[in-house]
Amino acid sequence: MTDLEPNIHLIILLIGVIIILSILTKFGLQRFNIPVLVGYLCLGLLLRIMEDNFSLLADVGLEIIKFLGDVGLISLLFRVGLESDLGKLIQQLKRASLVWLGDVAISGLVGFVIPVVLLKLDTISSLFIATAMTATSVGISVSIWQEAQGLNSPNGELMLDVAEMDDISAIFFMALLFNIVPVIHNGYQTNLDVLIIKTIIIFLFKAIFFAGFCFFFSRYLEPHVTTFFRKFDPPADFTLSIVGFGFLIAAIAGLLGFSEAVGAFFAGLLFSRDPEAVKIDASFDMLYDLFVPFFFISIGLAIDVTTLGDGITWGTVLLIGAVLGKVIGAGVPAFLVAGWHGSMVIGLSMVPRAEIMMVVMQHGLNLGEWAVSSEVFSAMIFVCAVTSVVTPFVLRSLLNPTY
């Protein structure tokens, strides 16, 4: 225990420094309209370089950072769900579904074919890349449209609907992927196809059970829960109570094999249906700003510095596919409902990848080299960083009062 104490003191010191640096990073990058997640990834990479040279964190510290990153992941997906308007999505389904279908199909197909054909990667790694490629960073694109005062325009609403549908479908594909890839990896049986079908059927039964639980909670329990805890004073106690239920639902999803990230998203979605409950979002900001940076920092910390060379080379190839998959996949069907200029800005708005992409790739990395190698992980970090930083500048120049 005595040998551990100096490490714990140093770890606490480093965590304090990380919190302060994450705040300074957020403040600095926001002034230049650069997504803060890029800064958090760089902080994590810097921490990895320091760890490789000085071993400041050791195993205990790395586990603590990973745990804080897991809490940040749950907070991140909880907020994504909280900010989703399920009713509005259903209303806009007919108009947005064609664009969404082309977007997901083409970006997923490109995300699978390029790794297999050009990079000679195996099926499992390519499936992780393809799933990650279908997602879109809603926050990055929305901020640019808000800045241009175009979010409430018909094209702005279409863009938002498609982006939200992208993330929801990516979360569903992610849950399905996490259940299937272990079967493919361990599929030494001759009837692998049957085994995969059985796994999908079991997954669907679990999904129906979890969806039923969510519906029951949303319909019959959530109004009573929010009414009861809203009586507490100060209001922050109400926020913490709702967040506590979010963690409970995330854990239930994890126990069912969906991952806590999926559960956290649906927990946020459950409370988003109540206009009063959505008000917790403002109070939730402090918790969000404390823990979410640790998720991206833990991703940067997981980068193997020795793979950065191959990561940038592979990342450049994947980056071309990431851009073309969205511009073509979303832009072509959007042309039918939004015209040439609208289809271009909507297609470009789908290009940024961030949160959901990193959730998918992080899980693959945690499974082992057989799922996502260090080189592939570094390559997707490169795609995430470039699409998140460069796209806003291009998109900002294309948005104008005509929309």
C-alpha positions as CSV (number, residue, x, y, z in Angstrom):
1,M,0.0,0.0,0.0
2,T,2.9,2.3,0.8
3,D,4.4,1.8,-2.6
4,L,1.1,2.7,-4.2
5,E,0.6,6.0,-2.3
6,P,3.1,8.1,-4.1
7,N,1.6,7.0,-7.4
8,I,-1.9,7.9,-6.2
9,H,-0.7,11.4,-5.2
10,L,0.9,11.9,-8.6
11,I,-2.2,10.6,-10.4
12,I,-4.5,13.0,-8.5
13,L,-2.1,15.8,-9.4
14,L,-2.2,14.8,-13.1
15,I,-6.0,14.6,-13.1
16,G,-6.2,18.1,-11.7
17,V,-3.8,19.3,-14.4
18,I,-5.8,17.5,-17.1
19,I,-9.1,19.1,-15.9
20,I,-7.5,22.6,-16.0
21,L,-5.8,22.0,-19.4
22,S,-9.1,20.7,-20.8
23,I,-10.9,23.9,-19.8
24,L,-8.1,26.0,-21.3
25,T,-8.2,23.9,-24.4
26,K,-11.9,24.3,-24.8
27,F,-11.7,28.1,-24.3
28,G,-8.8,28.5,-26.7
29,L,-10.1,26.3,-29.6
30,Q,-13.7,27.7,-29.4
31,R,-12.3,31.2,-30.1
32,F,-11.0,29.8,-33.4
33,N,-14.1,27.7,-34.2
34,I,-12.0,24.5,-34.0
35,P,-13.8,21.5,-32.5
36,V,-12.6,21.0,-28.9
37,L,-12.5,17.2,-29.3
38,V,-9.4,17.7,-31.5
39,G,-7.7,19.4,-28.6
40,Y,-8.7,16.7,-26.2
41,L,-7.3,14.0,-28.5
42,C,-4.0,15.9,-28.6
43,L,-4.0,16.1,-24.8
44,G,-4.4,12.4,-24.6
45,L,-1.7,11.8,-27.2
46,L,0.7,14.1,-25.3
47,L,-0.1,12.2,-22.1
48,R,0.7,8.9,-24.0
49,I,4.1,10.3,-25.0
50,M,4.8,11.3,-21.4
51,E,3.7,7.9,-20.2
52,D,5.9,6.1,-22.7
53,N,8.9,8.1,-21.5
54,F,8.3,8.6,-17.8
55,S,5.7,6.0,-16.7
56,L,3.8,8.7,-14.6
57,L,0.5,6.9,-14.5
58,A,1.4,3.2,-14.2
59,D,-1.4,0.6,-14.4
60,V,-3.4,2.1,-11.6
61,G,-3.5,5.6,-13.2
62,L,-4.3,4.2,-16.7
63,E,-7.3,2.3,-15.1
64,I,-8.5,5.5,-13.4
65,I,-8.3,7.5,-16.6
66,K,-10.1,4.7,-18.5
67,F,-12.8,4.7,-15.9
68,L,-13.3,8.5,-16.1
69,G,-13.4,8.0,-19.9
70,D,-16.2,5.5,-19.5
71,V,-18.1,7.9,-17.4
72,G,-17.5,10.5,-20.0
73,L,-18.8,8.2,-22.7
74,I,-22.0,7.6,-20.8
75,S,-22.4,11.3,-20.2
76,L,-21.8,12.0,-23.9
77,L,-24.3,9.5,-25.3
78,F,-26.8,10.5,-22.6
79,R,-26.7,14.1,-23.8
80,V,-27.0,13.0,-27.5
81,G,-30.2,11.1,-26.6
82,L,-31.4,14.0,-24.5
83,E,-31.1,16.5,-27.4
84,S,-32.8,14.2,-29.9
85,D,-36.4,14.9,-30.7
86,L,-37.9,11.5,-31.4
87,G,-41.4,12.9,-32.3
88,K,-40.0,15.4,-34.8
89,L,-37.8,12.7,-36.3
90,I,-40.8,10.5,-36.9
91,Q,-42.7,13.4,-38.5
92,Q,-39.8,14.2,-40.8
93,L,-39.1,10.5,-41.6
94,K,-40.6,10.5,-45.0
95,R,-38.7,13.5,-46.3
96,A,-35.4,12.6,-44.6
97,S,-35.4,8.8,-45.1
98,L,-34.4,8.8,-48.7
99,V,-31.3,11.0,-48.0
100,W,-30.5,9.0,-44.8
101,L,-30.8,5.7,-46.7
102,G,-28.4,6.8,-49.4
103,D,-26.1,8.3,-46.9
104,V,-25.8,5.3,-44.7
105,A,-25.7,2.7,-47.5
106,I,-23.0,4.5,-49.6
107,S,-20.8,5.6,-46.7
108,G,-21.0,2.1,-45.1
109,L,-20.3,0.4,-48.4
110,V,-17.3,2.6,-49.1
111,G,-16.2,2.2,-45.5
112,F,-16.1,-1.6,-46.0
113,V,-14.8,-1.9,-49.6
114,I,-11.8,0.5,-49.2
115,P,-10.3,-1.3,-46.2
116,V,-10.8,-4.7,-47.9
117,V,-9.6,-3.9,-51.4
118,L,-7.0,-1.1,-50.9
119,L,-5.7,-1.7,-47.4
120,K,-6.1,-5.5,-47.4
121,L,-7.7,-5.6,-44.0
122,D,-9.8,-8.5,-42.7
123,T,-13.6,-8.6,-42.5
124,I,-13.9,-7.8,-38.8
125,S,-11.7,-4.6,-39.0
126,S,-13.5,-3.5,-42.1
127,L,-16.9,-4.0,-40.5
128,F,-15.8,-1.7,-37.6
129,I,-14.6,0.9,-40.1
130,A,-17.8,0.7,-42.1
131,T,-20.0,1.0,-39.0
132,A,-18.0,4.0,-37.8
133,M,-18.2,5.6,-41.3
134,T,-22.0,5.7,-41.3
135,A,-22.1,8.1,-38.3
136,T,-22.1,11.9,-38.5
137,S,-21.0,14.5,-35.9
138,V,-24.3,16.4,-35.4
139,G,-22.7,19.0,-33.1
140,I,-20.1,20.2,-35.5
141,S,-22.4,20.7,-38.5
142,V,-25.2,22.2,-36.4
143,S,-22.9,24.8,-34.9
144,I,-22.0,26.0,-38.4
145,W,-25.6,26.2,-39.6
146,Q,-26.6,28.0,-36.4
147,E,-23.8,30.5,-37.0
148,A,-25.1,31.1,-40.5
149,Q,-28.7,31.4,-39.1
150,G,-29.8,28.6,-41.5
151,L,-30.8,25.8,-39.1
152,N,-34.5,26.7,-39.2
153,S,-34.5,26.7,-43.0
154,P,-36.0,23.7,-44.9
155,N,-32.5,22.5,-45.8
156,G,-31.2,23.1,-42.3
157,E,-34.0,21.0,-40.8
158,L,-33.4,18.3,-43.4
159,M,-29.7,18.3,-42.6
160,L,-30.4,18.0,-38.8
161,D,-32.9,15.2,-39.3
162,V,-30.6,13.2,-41.5
163,A,-27.6,13.7,-39.1
164,E,-29.7,12.6,-36.1
165,M,-30.9,9.6,-38.0
166,D,-27.3,8.8,-39.0
167,D,-26.3,8.7,-35.3
168,I,-29.3,6.7,-34.2
169,S,-28.8,4.1,-37.0
170,A,-25.0,4.0,-36.3
171,I,-25.8,3.2,-32.6
172,F,-28.1,0.4,-33.7
173,F,-25.4,-1.0,-36.1
174,M,-22.9,-0.6,-33.4
175,A,-24.9,-2.7,-30.9
176,L,-25.5,-5.4,-33.6
177,L,-21.8,-5.3,-34.5
178,F,-20.6,-5.8,-31.0
179,N,-22.7,-9.0,-30.7
180,I,-21.7,-10.4,-34.1
181,V,-18.0,-9.9,-34.3
182,P,-17.1,-12.2,-31.4
183,V,-19.1,-15.0,-33.2
184,I,-17.2,-14.4,-36.4
185,H,-13.9,-14.3,-34.6
186,N,-14.6,-17.6,-32.7
187,G,-16.5,-19.1,-35.6
188,Y,-14.4,-22.2,-36.1
189,Q,-17.6,-24.3,-36.6
190,T,-18.5,-25.3,-40.1
191,N,-22.0,-23.8,-39.8
192,L,-20.8,-20.2,-39.2
193,D,-23.8,-18.8,-41.1
194,V,-26.3,-20.5,-38.8
195,L,-24.3,-19.3,-35.8
196,I,-24.4,-15.7,-37.0
197,I,-28.2,-16.0,-37.7
198,K,-28.8,-17.3,-34.2
199,T,-26.8,-14.5,-32.7
200,I,-28.8,-11.9,-34.7
201,I,-32.1,-13.5,-33.5
202,I,-30.9,-13.5,-29.9
203,F,-29.8,-9.9,-30.4
204,L,-33.2,-8.9,-31.7
205,F,-35.0,-10.6,-28.8
206,K,-32.8,-8.7,-26.4
207,A,-33.4,-5.5,-28.4
208,I,-37.2,-6.1,-28.2
209,F,-36.9,-6.7,-24.4
210,F,-34.8,-3.6,-23.9
211,A,-37.1,-1.5,-26.1
212,G,-40.1,-2.8,-24.2
213,F,-38.4,-1.9,-20.9
214,C,-37.6,1.6,-22.3
215,F,-41.2,2.1,-23.5
216,F,-42.6,1.0,-20.2
217,F,-40.3,3.3,-18.3
218,S,-41.0,6.2,-20.6
219,R,-44.7,5.8,-20.6
220,Y,-45.5,4.8,-17.0
221,L,-42.5,5.6,-14.7
222,E,-40.6,8.6,-16.2
223,P,-43.4,11.2,-15.4
224,H,-43.7,10.0,-11.8
225,V,-39.9,9.9,-11.4
226,T,-39.3,13.5,-12.7
227,T,-42.3,14.8,-10.7
228,F,-41.0,13.2,-7.5
229,F,-37.4,14.3,-7.8
230,R,-38.3,17.8,-9.0
231,K,-39.5,18.5,-5.5
232,F,-36.0,18.3,-4.2
233,D,-34.0,21.5,-3.5
234,P,-31.5,22.6,-4.9
235,P,-32.4,21.9,-8.5
236,A,-29.0,20.3,-9.0
237,D,-30.2,17.3,-6.9
238,F,-32.9,16.8,-9.6
239,T,-30.3,16.7,-12.3
240,L,-28.1,14.3,-10.4
241,S,-31.2,12.0,-9.8
242,I,-32.0,11.9,-13.5
243,V,-28.3,11.3,-14.4
244,G,-28.4,8.4,-11.8
245,F,-31.3,6.8,-13.7
246,G,-29.3,7.3,-16.9
247,F,-26.5,5.3,-15.4
248,L,-28.9,2.6,-14.3
249,I,-30.4,2.2,-17.7
250,A,-26.9,2.3,-19.3
251,A,-25.8,-0.6,-16.9
252,I,-28.9,-2.6,-17.8
253,A,-28.0,-2.2,-21.5
254,G,-24.5,-3.3,-20.8
255,L,-25.7,-6.4,-18.9
256,L,-27.8,-7.3,-22.0
257,G,-24.8,-7.0,-24.2
258,F,-25.6,-3.7,-25.9
259,S,-22.8,-1.7,-24.3
260,E,-23.3,1.1,-21.8
261,A,-23.0,3.7,-24.6
262,V,-26.2,2.4,-26.3
263,G,-28.0,2.3,-22.9
264,A,-26.9,5.9,-22.1
265,F,-28.3,7.1,-25.5
266,F,-31.6,5.5,-24.9
267,A,-31.7,6.8,-21.4
268,G,-31.3,10.3,-22.7
269,L,-34.0,9.6,-25.3
270,L,-36.4,8.5,-22.6
271,F,-36.2,11.8,-20.8
272,S,-36.1,13.9,-24.0
273,R,-39.9,13.2,-24.5
274,D,-40.7,15.3,-21.4
275,P,-40.3,19.0,-22.1
276,E,-39.7,19.6,-18.3
277,A,-37.1,16.9,-18.1
278,V,-35.1,18.4,-21.0
279,K,-34.5,21.4,-18.8
280,I,-31.9,19.3,-16.9
281,D,-29.7,19.7,-19.9
282,A,-28.4,23.2,-18.7
283,S,-27.7,21.8,-15.3
284,F,-26.0,18.8,-16.8
285,D,-23.4,21.0,-18.5
286,M,-21.0,21.0,-15.6
287,L,-21.0,17.2,-15.3
288,Y,-20.7,17.0,-19.1
289,D,-17.7,19.4,-19.2
290,L,-16.0,17.5,-16.4
291,F,-16.2,14.0,-17.6
292,V,-16.6,14.0,-21.5
293,P,-13.0,15.4,-22.1
294,F,-11.7,12.3,-20.3
295,F,-13.4,10.1,-23.0
296,F,-11.5,11.8,-25.8
297,I,-8.3,12.1,-23.7
298,S,-8.5,8.3,-23.0
299,I,-8.8,7.8,-26.8
300,G,-5.7,9.9,-27.4
301,L,-4.0,8.0,-24.6
302,A,-4.7,4.7,-26.4
303,I,-2.9,5.7,-29.6
304,D,0.3,3.8,-30.1
305,V,2.8,6.5,-31.1
306,T,4.8,4.0,-33.2
307,T,1.9,3.4,-35.5
308,L,1.3,7.1,-36.4
309,G,3.2,6.8,-39.6
310,D,1.1,4.0,-41.0
311,G,-2.0,5.6,-39.4
312,I,-1.6,8.8,-41.4
313,T,-1.0,6.8,-44.6
314,W,-4.0,4.6,-44.1
315,G,-5.9,7.5,-42.7
316,T,-5.4,9.5,-45.9
317,V,-6.9,6.6,-48.0
318,L,-9.8,6.2,-45.5
319,L,-10.3,10.0,-45.5
320,I,-11.0,10.0,-49.2
321,G,-13.6,7.3,-48.7
322,A,-15.1,9.2,-45.7
323,V,-15.6,12.3,-47.7
324,L,-16.9,10.7,-50.9
325,G,-19.2,8.3,-49.0
326,K,-21.1,11.2,-47.4
327,V,-21.0,13.7,-50.3
328,I,-22.2,11.2,-52.8
329,G,-24.4,9.1,-50.4
330,A,-26.3,12.1,-48.9
331,G,-25.7,14.6,-51.7
332,V,-27.2,12.7,-54.6
333,P,-30.6,11.9,-53.0
334,A,-30.7,15.3,-51.4
335,F,-30.5,16.8,-54.9
336,L,-34.1,15.5,-55.5
337,V,-35.5,17.5,-52.6
338,A,-33.1,20.3,-52.1
339,G,-31.6,21.2,-55.5
340,W,-27.9,21.4,-56.4
341,H,-26.7,23.9,-53.8
342,G,-28.7,22.4,-51.0
343,S,-27.5,18.9,-51.9
344,M,-23.9,20.1,-51.8
345,V,-24.1,21.7,-48.3
346,I,-26.2,18.8,-46.9
347,G,-23.6,16.2,-48.2
348,L,-20.7,18.2,-46.8
349,S,-22.6,18.6,-43.5
350,M,-22.6,14.8,-43.1
351,V,-18.8,14.5,-43.5
352,P,-17.6,15.4,-40.0
353,R,-17.1,12.3,-37.8
354,A,-16.4,12.5,-34.1
355,E,-18.2,11.0,-31.1
356,I,-20.0,7.9,-32.5
357,M,-17.1,7.0,-34.7
358,M,-14.7,7.1,-31.8
359,V,-17.1,5.1,-29.6
360,V,-17.1,2.3,-32.2
361,M,-13.4,2.3,-32.8
362,Q,-12.6,2.5,-29.1
363,H,-14.7,-0.6,-28.4
364,G,-13.0,-2.5,-31.3
365,L,-9.5,-1.5,-29.9
366,N,-10.6,-2.8,-26.4
367,L,-11.5,-6.2,-28.0
368,G,-8.0,-6.6,-29.2
369,E,-5.8,-6.5,-32.3
370,W,-8.1,-9.1,-34.0
371,A,-10.9,-6.5,-34.1
372,V,-9.1,-3.1,-34.5
373,S,-5.4,-2.9,-34.7
374,S,-3.3,0.1,-33.4
375,E,-2.7,1.2,-37.0
376,V,-6.4,1.1,-37.9
377,F,-7.2,3.0,-34.7
378,S,-4.6,5.7,-35.5
379,A,-5.9,6.0,-39.0
380,M,-9.5,6.6,-37.9
381,I,-8.3,9.2,-35.3
382,F,-6.7,11.0,-38.3
383,V,-10.0,10.8,-40.3
384,C,-11.9,12.1,-37.2
385,A,-9.5,15.0,-36.7
386,V,-9.3,16.1,-40.4
387,T,-13.1,15.9,-41.1
388,S,-13.8,17.7,-37.8
389,V,-11.4,20.6,-38.4
390,V,-11.4,21.1,-42.2
391,T,-15.1,20.6,-43.0
392,P,-16.4,23.5,-41.0
393,F,-14.2,25.9,-42.9
394,V,-15.4,24.6,-46.3
395,L,-19.1,24.4,-45.2
396,R,-19.0,28.0,-43.8
397,S,-17.9,29.3,-47.2
398,L,-20.8,27.6,-48.9
399,L,-23.6,28.6,-46.6
400,N,-25.3,31.8,-47.6
401,P,-28.7,33.5,-47.0
402,T,-30.2,31.7,-49.9
403,Y,-29.9,28.2,-48.4
